[in-house]
Amino acid sequence: MTPKMSFSDILASTLHDTKNSLGILFNNLENIIAGCREKNCAQYQDFYLLQYEIKRLNHSLIRLLSLYKAEKSQLTMNVDFHSARELLEDVAVQHEILLASRGIQVDIDCDGGLFHAMDRNLIMGVIDNIINNAFRYTKSAVRLSAAVDGGYFVIRVEDDGDGYPPSMLFNEQQDPNFSGNVDFSTGSTGLGLYFSTMVAQMHVNRDQSGFISIYNGGTLRGGVFSIYLP
């Protein structure tokens, strides 16, 4: 008799296949955009927006799969020392063409000698999600920075948009002991916030856990997302 799969396992398998299909679609669209740009095709800007939506959906599926693995205790940490500057540069390169299509400039502020222990893939997943959101709301600039602040390694993503709505503000005082819950009534913002919080808290050092903060202001006077790692 064939073993019965749980619905959550079936759903996870379907999400995984869908994620792979979206990856193929994204790469094919990349080739179409390149060819269209060379021919000065008027529609290539529209292709960028389609590519953005595909990437956003793909990131949502990745977050869902990560949360599923965490629930099943199958999400493992791969922690090593990484260059903060290289991480931010890699993230910027991945989004450069898409952001440039809307005239958005990405600036990086980080000491080249700054290294920290982290799961690089998980942290990049968090930053990818925030930049994707910034693409929708910023006006002309996104700033990526990393530094040591109050004994924590901090990565910040700032934009010059109108700021986060009140429903999305989270741990504005950057308190390591903040115990606020994620508000899923905010719709699509809930999953990304939950994922970011989970990734931060998975990073533990000497009984200290990571945390996140979302507030308005910062260098660009827009939204500021910060992830703190001990």
Secondary structure, DSSP 8 states (H G I E B T S, - for coil): ------HHHHHHHHHHHHHHHHHHHHHHHHHHHHHHHHTT-TTHHHHHHHHHHHHHHHHHHHHHHHHHHHHTT-----EEEEEHHHHHHHHHHHHHHHHHTTT-EEEEE--TT-EEEEEHHHHHHHHHHHHHHHHHH-SSEEEEEEEEETTEEEEEEEESSS---GGG-B-TT--TT------GGGTTHHHHHHHHHHHHHH-EETTEE-EEEEEEETTTTEEEEEEEE-
